[in-house]
Amino acid sequence: MSDLPEPTAGVFVGREHRLPVRIYYEDTDFSGVVYHANYLRYFERGRSDFLRLAGVSHSDLLDGEQPIAFVVTRMEVDFRRPARIDDALVVRTTYDQVKGPRLFISQTMTRGDDLIAQAAVNAACIRLDGRPSKPPPGMAEKLRPWFAPT
């Protein structure tokens, strides 16, 4: 038994999932500013931990009768302010809608009240042969409470 706490997967506040992210030296370029591609990693962690807390396991989806995975089909990112070494950020994620195999996701990254970056993400469920697939019924049911009202 370890004396260390379990790693956090963030928390839900209403429909929004919030994941704390600390910026380390390895995340930055020579100027101490976060390298632009790392924002995509932080957003990915937010989407994955949202699913994890909602009860959707990537490994269970892959081990299912009809294995399912996710691919990002489109991502639009607006970089508003630089994140820097030692910053404490929060990745905020909402899963807004599912249409067939497509998932529409909104994300922001903040430092206190400052908007650092925001992203509009389109993802799709695919079978392992690469073909699109509707999310399995169990997954859709687990995510339904988190979708935006229509």
C-alpha angles and dihedrals in degrees: 000000000000126000089214121099119245114265111265122248090192128246140271119243105185107309092337124095115210122201122183115223126187119206114230132190090259090061094059139074125232091287095056093252121126111262108246097240091058091068087067089056092052091049090049090053089051093052093045095047090047088058092044093054091044088058098257113130121197090209092051090051090052092046094049127112088261104030113225132192136173131244128187107235098178136008127179114190128188114196108207106168134004120259114218140199113294093016117145107219134180122217109209117198134183126181100214107180147348121216113179106306094344126099121196114208133181122203138179133181119210140183104203105308093339119105108224101175141341132203138194108205131192114193132174136207112236137182116237090261087065097252119134117256135184112250112268112265093249091055093047091051093050092051098041095088090055099053122105114263112261 
